[in-house]
């Protein structure tokens, strides 16, 4: 049986896409191999949010081709959508399939090995003249793309070896942030139908899962594209009322979508994790305007304070960018002060990376990389102190956690309801919902005992 190797890069949505691709590859008659060195075909599901993400994908292509020259390499995902010709020119690449045609990945990959495959592959006219590439390319208009690849439903917990599967219910984005290439590689916002979401949740419950993560590119916009528009709050309410999933975790929701109703729903339900990830990008009003973000710092602060008031022990995190074009030292300090005064418990800090085709790439005032990296480190040091204080505030309390895996040193790695790593004393099976009393902090997490 021919074997495939799958490597995913990037965000939860990409991971969910990869899960769907994997299910289709298995359904097409291929078997999974953990090492590209022994695979017949390698599928790289790429990210392109930063130049570093592109570099990681190119490095993986070179490594696989060097270690296994006979392996057919398929590159799909966001990088493939943005720069197909660039990828096709790399030695070893057999196919480049954009997000516009990601639903055909398994059929194409299986075609050389499965005799009854009906895969037909046609390169776009605009890409046919790339003489240096022997690759076949299928990349179309992403804004004409209306399909949404849903996360797979695994046959069993043992098969997937995951305790917290992602369920992608939304893809694409209608915003046009000046730094972001994602709308141009994922297309317009589109939502998985409610009945499909409920069916997927029911199947995950039947497969033995206790916690699921609801994810999307712009998750809070779920349902706005329906003929009869719906809201993200309606989706959560339906999941709670019509399925028996024990715990739901929300991934990232933009600040303008954290309505009073959503905050109340998350705070009031024992089945929704007390965790809010609210992208910020900058605490400077001027920088936010240059970024074309749709909120002001005072609006963001109001939402965060309401979340904290409703959920005193919740983890509250944010994405923050440093080094955006035009970010002076004064504006950075404004952002740093804003973050310091908010009850945030963790940050994902990114250094600005110019993306071709975005408005920010043409803006003046690009910040030297050395300066941007220094600012990155300043924010990391700031949030490390805030995170430690947050974890220390949890000592002596009892928290619910889901077990992930046992260690050889007599502890079980877990994740608390409020999104903190927890080492529980003793050996416990994975995928168990336990209550633990927190005894202290440990590294970047907590330690405790089962109650």
C-alpha positions as CSV (number, residue, x, y, z in Angstrom):
1,X,0.0,0.0,0.0
2,X,1.5,3.4,-0.9
3,X,2.3,5.6,2.0
4,X,1.9,9.4,2.6
5,X,3.5,11.8,4.9
6,X,1.6,14.9,6.0
7,X,3.1,18.0,7.6
8,X,1.0,21.0,8.7
9,X,2.3,24.5,9.3
10,X,0.6,27.4,11.1
11,X,-2.7,28.1,12.8
12,X,-5.5,25.9,14.1
13,X,-7.5,26.3,10.9
14,X,-4.6,24.9,8.9
15,X,-4.3,22.0,11.4
16,X,-8.0,21.4,10.9
17,X,-7.6,21.4,7.1
18,X,-4.7,19.0,7.5
19,X,-7.0,16.6,9.5
20,X,-9.6,16.7,6.7
21,X,-6.9,16.1,4.1
22,X,-5.6,13.1,6.1
23,X,-9.0,11.5,6.4
24,X,-9.4,11.9,2.6
25,X,-5.9,10.4,1.9
26,X,-6.8,7.4,4.1
27,X,-10.1,7.1,2.2
28,X,-8.2,7.2,-1.1
29,X,-6.3,4.0,-0.2
30,X,-3.0,5.5,1.1
31,X,-1.5,4.6,4.5
32,X,0.1,7.0,6.9
33,X,3.8,7.1,7.5
34,X,5.4,9.2,10.3
35,X,8.6,9.8,8.4
36,X,8.9,11.4,5.0
37,X,12.0,9.3,4.3
38,X,9.8,6.2,3.7
39,X,6.8,7.9,2.1
40,X,5.7,7.7,-1.5
41,X,4.0,11.1,-1.4
42,X,4.5,14.0,1.0
43,X,1.8,16.6,1.5
44,X,2.9,19.9,3.0
45,X,0.0,22.0,4.2
46,X,1.6,25.5,4.4
47,X,1.2,28.8,6.2
48,X,2.3,32.2,4.7
49,X,1.4,34.6,7.5
50,X,5.1,35.6,7.8
51,X,8.3,35.3,5.8
52,X,9.5,32.8,8.4
53,X,6.5,30.6,7.6
54,X,7.4,30.6,4.0
55,X,11.1,29.8,4.8
56,X,10.0,26.9,7.0
57,X,8.0,25.3,4.2
58,X,10.9,25.7,1.7
59,X,13.3,24.1,4.2
60,X,10.9,21.2,4.6
61,X,10.7,20.7,0.8
62,X,14.5,20.7,0.5
63,X,14.9,18.3,3.4
64,X,12.3,15.8,2.0
65,X,13.8,15.9,-1.5
66,X,17.3,15.5,-0.2
67,X,16.4,12.5,2.1
68,X,13.9,10.8,-0.3
69,X,14.4,11.9,-3.9
70,X,11.8,9.5,-5.2
71,X,9.1,11.0,-3.0
72,X,6.4,13.0,-4.8
73,X,6.0,16.3,-3.0
74,X,2.7,18.2,-3.0
75,X,2.6,21.7,-1.5
76,X,-0.9,23.1,-0.6
77,X,-2.3,25.7,1.8
78,X,-1.8,29.4,2.1
79,X,1.8,29.7,0.7
80,X,0.8,27.6,-2.3
81,X,-2.2,29.9,-2.9
82,X,0.0,33.1,-2.6
83,X,3.1,32.1,-4.5
84,X,2.6,28.9,-6.6
85,X,5.3,29.8,-9.2
86,X,7.9,30.3,-6.5
87,X,7.1,26.9,-5.0
88,X,6.9,25.1,-8.3
89,X,10.4,26.2,-9.1
90,X,11.9,24.3,-6.2
91,X,13.5,21.0,-7.0
92,X,11.4,18.0,-6.0
93,X,8.0,19.6,-6.0
94,X,5.5,17.6,-8.1
95,X,2.3,19.5,-7.4
96,X,1.3,22.9,-6.1
97,X,-2.4,23.0,-5.1
98,X,-3.8,26.3,-3.7
99,X,-6.5,26.7,-1.1
100,X,-8.9,27.2,-4.0
101,X,-8.6,23.5,-4.8
102,X,-7.6,22.0,-1.5
103,X,-10.6,19.7,-1.6
104,X,-8.8,17.9,-4.5
105,X,-5.6,17.2,-2.7
106,X,-6.2,13.6,-1.8
107,X,-7.5,12.7,-5.2
108,X,-4.5,14.2,-6.9
109,X,-2.0,12.7,-4.5
110,X,-3.5,9.2,-4.9
111,X,-3.7,9.3,-8.7
112,X,-0.2,7.9,-9.4
113,X,-0.8,5.0,-7.0
114,X,-4.5,4.2,-7.2
115,X,-5.5,2.8,-10.6
116,X,-9.2,3.7,-10.4
117,X,-8.5,7.3,-9.4
118,X,-10.4,9.8,-11.5
119,X,-8.1,12.7,-10.7
120,X,-7.7,15.2,-13.5
121,X,-5.1,17.9,-13.1
122,X,-4.9,21.0,-15.3
123,X,-2.5,23.9,-14.8
124,X,-3.8,27.4,-15.1
125,X,-3.0,29.2,-18.3
126,X,-1.3,32.0,-16.4
127,X,1.1,29.5,-14.9
128,X,1.9,27.4,-17.9
129,X,4.9,29.5,-19.0
130,X,7.1,28.8,-16.0
131,X,9.8,27.0,-17.9
132,X,12.0,26.2,-14.9
133,X,9.3,24.1,-13.1
134,X,8.3,20.6,-13.8
135,X,5.5,20.9,-11.3
136,X,1.8,20.8,-12.0
137,X,-0.2,23.6,-10.5
138,X,-3.8,24.1,-9.7
139,X,-4.5,27.5,-8.2
140,X,-7.6,29.5,-8.9
141,X,-9.5,32.6,-7.7
142,X,-9.8,32.2,-4.0
143,X,-12.7,34.7,-3.8
144,X,-14.7,32.4,-6.0
145,X,-14.1,29.5,-3.6
146,X,-17.2,28.7,-1.6
147,X,-16.4,25.3,-0.1
148,X,-15.2,24.8,3.5
149,X,-13.2,21.9,4.6
150,X,-14.5,20.8,7.9
151,X,-12.3,19.1,10.5
152,X,-12.5,15.3,10.4
153,X,-14.3,13.1,12.8
154,X,-11.8,10.5,13.9
155,X,-13.0,6.9,14.1
156,X,-11.8,6.5,17.6
157,X,-9.7,8.3,20.3
158,X,-7.1,5.6,20.0
159,X,-6.7,6.2,16.2
160,X,-6.2,9.9,16.4
161,X,-4.1,10.0,19.7
162,X,-5.6,13.4,20.3
163,X,-7.7,14.5,23.3
164,X,-8.8,18.0,22.1
165,X,-9.7,17.9,18.4
166,X,-10.2,21.2,16.5
167,X,-13.5,21.6,14.8
168,X,-13.2,24.3,12.1
169,X,-16.6,25.9,11.6
170,X,-15.6,29.1,9.6
171,X,-13.0,30.0,7.0
172,X,-11.9,33.2,5.2
173,X,-12.1,36.8,6.3
174,X,-13.8,39.9,5.0
175,X,-11.6,42.3,6.9
176,X,-8.7,44.0,5.2
177,X,-6.0,44.6,7.8
178,X,-3.2,46.4,6.1
179,X,-0.5,43.8,7.3
180,X,-2.5,40.7,6.6
181,X,-2.3,38.4,3.5
182,X,-4.8,35.9,4.9
183,X,-7.9,37.2,3.1
184,X,-6.1,36.8,-0.2
185,X,-5.1,33.2,0.4
186,X,-8.3,32.0,2.2
187,X,-11.0,34.1,0.5
188,X,-14.2,35.5,1.8
189,X,-15.7,34.6,5.1
190,X,-17.8,31.4,4.9
191,X,-19.4,29.2,7.6
192,X,-20.1,25.6,8.1
193,X,-23.9,25.0,8.3
194,X,-25.3,24.6,11.8
195,X,-26.6,21.1,11.1
196,X,-23.1,20.1,9.8
197,X,-21.5,21.5,13.0
198,X,-23.9,19.6,15.2
199,X,-23.4,16.4,13.2
200,X,-19.6,16.7,13.6
201,X,-19.9,17.4,17.4
202,X,-22.1,14.4,17.8
203,X,-19.7,12.2,16.0
204,X,-16.8,13.4,18.1
205,X,-18.8,12.7,21.2
206,X,-19.6,9.2,19.9
207,X,-15.8,8.7,19.3
208,X,-15.1,9.3,22.9
209,X,-13.9,12.9,23.0
210,X,-14.6,15.1,26.1
211,X,-13.4,18.5,24.9
212,X,-13.4,20.1,21.5
213,X,-11.9,23.3,20.3
214,X,-14.1,25.5,18.0
215,X,-11.9,27.3,15.5
216,X,-11.9,29.5,12.4
217,X,-10.0,32.2,10.6
218,X,-12.5,34.9,11.9
219,X,-14.5,32.8,14.2
220,X,-16.8,35.5,15.5
221,X,-18.2,36.0,12.0
222,X,-19.7,32.5,11.9
223,X,-23.2,32.6,10.4
224,X,-23.1,36.1,9.0
225,X,-22.9,34.8,5.4
226,X,-26.0,32.6,5.6
227,X,-29.1,33.6,3.6
228,X,-30.7,34.1,7.0
229,X,-27.8,35.5,9.0
230,X,-27.0,33.9,12.4
231,X,-24.4,34.7,15.1
232,X,-21.6,32.9,16.8
233,X,-23.6,33.1,20.1
234,X,-26.4,31.1,18.4
235,X,-23.9,28.4,17.3
236,X,-22.6,28.0,20.9
237,X,-26.1,27.9,22.3
238,X,-27.1,25.2,19.8
239,X,-24.1,23.1,20.6
240,X,-24.9,23.3,24.3
241,X,-28.6,22.5,23.8
242,X,-28.4,19.9,21.1
243,X,-25.2,17.9,21.8
244,X,-23.8,16.2,24.9
245,X,-20.2,17.4,24.5
246,X,-18.8,17.9,27.9
247,X,-16.4,20.8,27.3
248,X,-16.2,23.4,24.5
249,X,-13.2,25.7,24.1
250,X,-13.3,28.7,21.9
251,X,-10.1,29.6,20.0
252,X,-9.7,33.2,18.8
253,X,-12.5,35.8,18.6
254,X,-12.0,39.4,17.5
255,X,-12.7,42.1,20.2
256,X,-15.8,43.5,18.4
257,X,-17.4,40.1,18.4
258,X,-17.1,39.7,22.2
259,X,-20.6,40.9,22.8
260,X,-22.1,41.2,26.2
261,X,-24.2,38.1,25.3
262,X,-21.2,36.1,24.3
263,X,-19.3,37.0,27.5
264,X,-22.4,36.1,29.6
265,X,-22.8,32.8,27.7
266,X,-19.1,31.8,28.2
267,X,-19.1,32.9,31.9
268,X,-22.5,31.2,32.7
269,X,-21.9,27.8,31.2
270,X,-20.1,25.1,33.1
271,X,-19.4,23.4,29.7
272,X,-17.6,26.3,28.0
273,X,-13.9,26.8,29.1
274,X,-13.1,30.0,30.9
275,X,-10.6,31.2,28.3
276,X,-10.7,34.2,26.0
277,X,-8.2,34.8,23.2
278,X,-8.8,38.4,21.9
279,X,-6.4,39.6,19.2
280,X,-5.0,43.1,19.9
281,X,-2.1,43.7,17.5
282,X,-1.3,47.1,19.1
283,X,-2.3,49.2,22.1
284,X,-1.5,52.4,20.2
285,X,-4.5,54.1,18.6
286,X,-2.4,55.5,15.8
287,X,-0.9,52.1,14.9
288,X,-4.3,50.4,15.0
289,X,-5.6,53.0,12.5
290,X,-2.6,52.3,10.2
291,X,-3.3,48.6,10.6
292,X,-7.0,49.2,9.5
293,X,-8.2,47.5,12.6
294,X,-11.9,48.0,13.4
295,X,-11.6,49.0,17.1
296,X,-9.9,51.5,19.3
297,X,-7.8,50.8,22.4
298,X,-10.6,52.0,24.7
299,X,-13.1,49.6,23.1
300,X,-10.6,46.7,23.4
301,X,-10.0,47.6,27.1
302,X,-13.7,47.7,27.8
303,X,-14.2,44.2,26.4
304,X,-11.2,42.8,28.4
305,X,-12.4,44.3,31.6
306,X,-15.9,42.9,31.1
307,X,-14.4,39.4,30.4
308,X,-12.3,39.6,33.6
309,X,-15.2,40.8,35.7
310,X,-17.4,38.0,34.5
311,X,-14.6,35.3,34.8
312,X,-12.1,36.2,37.5
313,X,-9.9,33.2,36.9
314,X,-10.1,33.1,33.1
315,X,-7.0,33.0,31.0
316,X,-7.1,36.1,28.7
317,X,-4.7,36.2,25.8
318,X,-3.9,38.3,22.8
319,X,-1.9,38.5,19.6
320,X,0.4,41.5,19.5
321,X,2.6,42.8,16.7
322,X,5.8,44.8,17.1
323,X,7.7,46.7,14.5
324,X,4.8,47.7,12.3
325,X,5.8,50.4,9.7
326,X,5.5,53.7,11.4
327,X,5.7,52.3,15.0
328,X,8.0,54.9,16.6
329,X,9.5,54.3,20.1
330,X,6.8,56.6,21.5
331,X,4.0,54.5,19.9
332,X,5.6,51.3,21.0
333,X,5.7,52.6,24.6
334,X,2.1,53.5,24.3
335,X,1.3,50.0,23.3
336,X,3.4,48.5,26.1
337,X,1.8,50.7,28.7
338,X,-1.6,49.7,27.5
339,X,-0.8,46.0,27.7
340,X,0.7,46.4,31.2
341,X,-2.5,47.9,32.5
342,X,-4.8,45.2,31.1
343,X,-5.6,41.9,33.0
344,X,-4.0,39.8,30.2
345,X,-2.4,36.5,31.2
346,X,-0.5,35.6,28.1
347,X,0.5,37.0,24.7
348,X,1.5,35.7,21.3
349,X,4.1,38.3,20.3
350,X,4.9,38.6,16.6
351,X,7.5,40.7,14.9
352,X,6.1,42.4,11.8
353,X,6.8,40.6,8.5
354,X,6.2,42.4,5.2
355,X,3.9,40.4,3.0
356,X,3.8,41.1,-0.7
357,X,0.5,42.6,-1.9
358,X,-0.5,44.0,1.4
359,X,-0.9,47.8,2.0
360,X,1.6,47.8,4.9
361,X,4.3,46.5,2.6
362,X,4.2,49.9,0.7
363,X,4.1,52.0,3.9
364,X,7.0,54.2,4.9
365,X,8.8,54.0,8.2
366,X,9.8,50.3,8.3
367,X,11.3,49.5,11.7
368,X,14.8,48.0,11.7
369,X,14.7,44.3,12.5
370,X,17.1,44.7,15.5
371,X,14.8,47.3,17.0
372,X,11.7,45.2,16.4
373,X,13.3,42.2,18.0
374,X,14.2,44.2,21.1
375,X,10.5,45.3,21.3
376,X,9.4,41.7,21.0
377,X,11.7,40.7,23.9
378,X,10.4,43.6,26.1
379,X,6.8,42.4,25.6
380,X,7.8,38.8,26.3
381,X,9.4,39.8,29.6
382,X,6.4,41.9,30.5
383,X,3.9,39.1,29.9
384,X,6.1,36.5,31.7
385,X,5.7,38.6,34.9
386,X,1.9,38.9,34.4
387,X,1.6,35.2,33.6
388,X,3.5,34.2,36.7
389,X,1.3,36.5,38.9
390,X,-1.8,34.9,37.3
391,X,-0.6,31.4,38.0
392,X,0.3,32.2,41.5
393,X,-3.2,33.6,42.1
394,X,-4.5,30.1,41.3
395,X,-2.5,28.3,44.1
396,X,-4.9,26.7,46.6
397,X,-7.8,26.7,44.2
398,X,-9.5,23.7,42.6
399,X,-9.5,23.6,38.8
400,X,-11.0,21.2,36.3
401,X,-8.5,19.9,33.8
402,X,-8.4,17.4,30.9
403,X,-5.6,14.9,31.0
404,X,-3.3,14.7,28.0
405,X,-0.7,12.1,28.6
406,X,1.3,10.5,31.5
407,X,5.0,11.1,32.0
408,X,7.7,8.7,33.2
409,X,8.3,10.7,36.3
410,X,4.9,10.0,37.9
411,X,3.0,13.0,36.7
412,X,0.2,13.5,34.1
413,X,0.3,16.4,31.7
414,X,-3.0,18.2,31.7
415,X,-4.7,21.4,30.6
416,X,-6.9,23.3,32.9
417,X,-10.3,24.7,32.0
418,X,-8.8,28.1,32.1
419,X,-5.9,27.2,29.7
420,X,-3.0,26.6,32.0
421,X,-0.6,23.7,31.7
422,X,-1.0,21.4,34.8
423,X,1.1,18.5,36.0
424,X,-1.1,16.3,38.2
425,X,0.6,13.9,40.6
426,X,0.1,10.2,39.6
427,X,-0.6,8.4,36.4
428,X,-3.9,9.0,34.8
429,X,-5.4,7.9,31.5
430,X,-5.6,10.5,28.7
431,X,-8.9,12.2,28.0
432,X,-10.2,12.3,31.6
433,X,-11.9,15.3,33.1
434,X,-10.4,15.7,36.6
435,X,-10.6,18.2,39.4
436,X,-7.2,19.1,40.9
437,X,-6.1,21.2,43.8
438,X,-3.3,23.6,42.8
439,X,-0.3,23.2,45.0
440,X,2.1,25.6,43.3
441,X,3.6,26.9,40.1
442,X,6.0,24.9,38.0
443,X,8.0,26.2,35.0
444,X,5.4,27.7,32.7
445,X,2.5,25.9,34.3
446,X,1.0,24.6,37.6
447,X,1.3,21.5,39.7
448,X,-1.4,19.9,41.8
449,X,-3.1,16.7,43.0
450,X,-6.3,15.1,42.0
451,X,-9.2,15.8,44.4
